[in-house]
Amino acid sequence: MKKLVLFLAAAALSLSAAADEGMWLLPYLQKNIKQMKERGCKLTAEEIYSLNEAALKDAIVIFGNGCTGEIVSDRGLLFTNHHCGYGSIQALSSVEHDYLKYGFWARSNAEELPAPGLTVRFIRRIIDVTADLTAGVPSIASEAERERIVAEATAALAERLGKEYEGREIEIKPFFGGNQYFAFVVDRYTDVRLVGTPPSSIGKFGGDTDNWMWPRHTGDFSVFRVYADKEGRPAPYSPDNEPLTTPNHLTISLDGYGMNDFAMIMGFPGSTERYMTSYEIENLLEVENPTRIFIRGERQAILKEDMAASDRVRIQYASKYAVSSNYWKNSIGMSRGIEKLDVKGKKEAQEAAYQQWADANTLPEERLAGALGLIREAEVELTTVEGELQVLQEAFFNAVELMAPVNTFAGKTKITDPEKAKSLMAGWYKDYNAPTDRKVAKRMLHIVRERMSDLPDFYAEIIDKEYGGDIDAYVDYVYDNSAFASQEKLNALLDDFSAERVDADPATPMVKSVMAKYNELTEKAKPARAKFAEGHRLYIAGLMRMQPDKAMYPDANFTLRLTYGQVLPYRPADGVTYNYYTTLKGVMEKENPESDEFVVPARLKELYAARDFGRYANAEGEMPVAFLANCDITGGNSGSPVMNARGQLIGLAFDGNWEAMSGDVAFEPELQRTICVDVRYVLFVIDKFAGAGWLLDEMDIVQKHAPRSAR
């Protein structure tokens, strides 16, 4: 096994890129740069990623917990998507200051709004640590023994690197199914402030209807700033902190792009499953996606009704609804794409070829020939238990909000600082509406009863015994009497806190019962999950051995990657061709005052009518809004910079296209496109629409060719 791991590490170094598929690791860009230059790239690999010098990499950040951002000035100014900043914008909003609906623009640094809980992370160094973690694994080790040895080595390495890079965070992650490992040295900044956001009528134009669709006309961007102490180090919020000076920031180009122009994206793709087998796809199509689609759809219908009836509830649930809806529609499109493009059939063909190769070319002790068998057995064993776990996850943990405060205080014997606890919980209750959650809870408890064969105990012990099976009556009793259903009642509990009072609360038995069932099912799934992990690792190892000359890249795992391609249109269906960019004209054509998804701000209509596009128009005098590139992205890439051949910012990635929603499982080169907001539209909105031109003064903006005068 030791020899096999070393071979795999060497193989990863020798791979060369092909087509536009690929989420490439930056330390290996020397193997990609030749093809990148053939496509038109003007940079060296060292200018993109360098161990010792400032490079493009230093301008790319993890924004929050699931997005990408880019630094666009030497004063810590940051661009990301509107939907990435949405949670912070929502948290800062109120009925009196509705930044979601009307937008927000600081007129100076002093007006920038601290965004509590928001972080920005810079990757300072990337280290291949495969040998450090696997050198001690015997060739005859069982999978359990291998995992134990790697886990112990990981802990020791993290401690050593933590001392070497004092004050920085160390993240160690597996790649290629655990066949390779990298360590990331990270600076985390916690003083991040909102600088500007367009109203949702621009930043979320098209809403759920246009989500994942092309043509797109959404100004999906927001602006933040990173602050540090006077020495440039991460520090908690303080009025004395200063805008961060970074090693590098992106130059912005107003020259736009043409069809076939080189484009590249750097960012943090969240999760792909490109090595998924046909057995997993079957479970995805028959169990996982249908469950998610149904349960989220039911909850979203309740939220949407209450949000439409109250501005307060709309603001409270705007971010929650958006997060849920995005993955809900993604699941719908993914199932559609997988079936339409026969992804399962393609996987079956690949598996047949693999098995034939493994049977003929590998030794029994390598266990590569049995990899697919392990995955198949694991999937059969996991189908029922994983399905029930998913129902609990979607219907309780993701939907019934009352569970969160109960879980926070259940098991505690005392509260040492009641006032601090009250303050912390005040932020949670700010975005909580008990009447809405009560409606959701009723629907979710019915769904769980309908969809689970092995129910949490409180169904039989409380709902059936004490309430004659009347779920609605039980939920009403809980929400009428629980101390966790309002901030006022919780504050009273904290003033006289005891574990006995928490245990006696009517919500506690439900929450504890759900947690117990979830833990029970999780334990039940462990043997099959371990079997799957072993099969998955061996299958990927075998594929790499089978195809030593093929360009292979690890699945996305929210680590820094680069993808590149071209600005291109596409043909979604027979007789249909989509252009590669959209303009402000399309915004006006989509306007529908009767739909809150397609409202156009009056100021935007004035600018369009006057054709007052300034220097942001394209060569034809149009105001570009969005464009397409065939780069390989997924969730987590939201907010990623789209750069031209010289590494200059031309747009922000914010979506994929509906026709290629199977892309997390299988890349579709003819159909897969990244939807990007044009940076010229971003600057146009900042300058002309919002009147915040002071922000442009600190950016490096280049323009070789001025646009034709507006006609």
Secondary structure as GFF3:
##gff-version 3
##sequence-region A 1 711
A	DSSP	alpha_helix	2	14	.	.	.	ID=ss1
A	DSSP	beta_strand	24	25	.	.	.	ID=ss2
A	DSSP	three_ten_helix	26	31	.	.	.	ID=ss3
A	DSSP	alpha_helix	33	39	.	.	.	ID=ss4
A	DSSP	alpha_helix	45	48	.	.	.	ID=ss5
A	DSSP	three_ten_helix	56	59	.	.	.	ID=ss6
A	DSSP	beta_strand	60	63	.	.	.	ID=ss7
A	DSSP	beta_strand	67	71	.	.	.	ID=ss8
A	DSSP	beta_strand	77	80	.	.	.	ID=ss9
A	DSSP	alpha_helix	82	92	.	.	.	ID=ss10
A	DSSP	alpha_helix	99	102	.	.	.	ID=ss11
A	DSSP	beta_strand	104	105	.	.	.	ID=ss12
A	DSSP	three_ten_helix	109	111	.	.	.	ID=ss13
A	DSSP	beta_strand	113	114	.	.	.	ID=ss14
A	DSSP	beta_strand	120	128	.	.	.	ID=ss15
A	DSSP	alpha_helix	130	134	.	.	.	ID=ss16
A	DSSP	alpha_helix	143	164	.	.	.	ID=ss17
A	DSSP	beta_strand	169	175	.	.	.	ID=ss18
A	DSSP	three_ten_helix	176	178	.	.	.	ID=ss19
A	DSSP	beta_strand	180	189	.	.	.	ID=ss20
A	DSSP	beta_strand	191	197	.	.	.	ID=ss21
A	DSSP	alpha_helix	200	203	.	.	.	ID=ss22
A	DSSP	alpha_helix	207	210	.	.	.	ID=ss23
A	DSSP	beta_strand	222	228	.	.	.	ID=ss24
A	DSSP	beta_strand	242	243	.	.	.	ID=ss25
A	DSSP	beta_strand	252	253	.	.	.	ID=ss26
A	DSSP	beta_strand	262	267	.	.	.	ID=ss27
A	DSSP	alpha_helix	278	283	.	.	.	ID=ss28
A	DSSP	pi_helix	284	288	.	.	.	ID=ss29
A	DSSP	alpha_helix	289	309	.	.	.	ID=ss30
A	DSSP	alpha_helix	311	340	.	.	.	ID=ss31
A	DSSP	alpha_helix	343	361	.	.	.	ID=ss32
A	DSSP	three_ten_helix	364	366	.	.	.	ID=ss33
A	DSSP	three_ten_helix	368	370	.	.	.	ID=ss34
A	DSSP	alpha_helix	371	392	.	.	.	ID=ss35
A	DSSP	pi_helix	393	397	.	.	.	ID=ss36
A	DSSP	alpha_helix	403	409	.	.	.	ID=ss37
A	DSSP	alpha_helix	418	430	.	.	.	ID=ss38
A	DSSP	alpha_helix	434	451	.	.	.	ID=ss39
A	DSSP	alpha_helix	458	458	.	.	.	ID=ss40
A	DSSP	pi_helix	459	464	.	.	.	ID=ss41
A	DSSP	alpha_helix	465	467	.	.	.	ID=ss42
A	DSSP	alpha_helix	471	481	.	.	.	ID=ss43
A	DSSP	three_ten_helix	483	485	.	.	.	ID=ss44
A	DSSP	alpha_helix	487	495	.	.	.	ID=ss45
A	DSSP	alpha_helix	499	504	.	.	.	ID=ss46
A	DSSP	alpha_helix	508	546	.	.	.	ID=ss47
A	DSSP	beta_strand	561	566	.	.	.	ID=ss48
A	DSSP	beta_strand	570	573	.	.	.	ID=ss49
A	DSSP	beta_strand	576	578	.	.	.	ID=ss50
A	DSSP	beta_strand	581	583	.	.	.	ID=ss51
A	DSSP	alpha_helix	584	590	.	.	.	ID=ss52
A	DSSP	alpha_helix	602	609	.	.	.	ID=ss53
A	DSSP	three_ten_helix	614	616	.	.	.	ID=ss54
A	DSSP	beta_strand	624	629	.	.	.	ID=ss55
A	DSSP	beta_strand	641	643	.	.	.	ID=ss56
A	DSSP	beta_strand	649	656	.	.	.	ID=ss57
A	DSSP	three_ten_helix	658	664	.	.	.	ID=ss58
A	DSSP	beta_strand	674	678	.	.	.	ID=ss59
A	DSSP	alpha_helix	679	684	.	.	.	ID=ss60
A	DSSP	pi_helix	685	689	.	.	.	ID=ss61
A	DSSP	three_ten_helix	693	698	.	.	.	ID=ss62
A	DSSP	beta_strand	701	702	.	.	.	ID=ss63
###
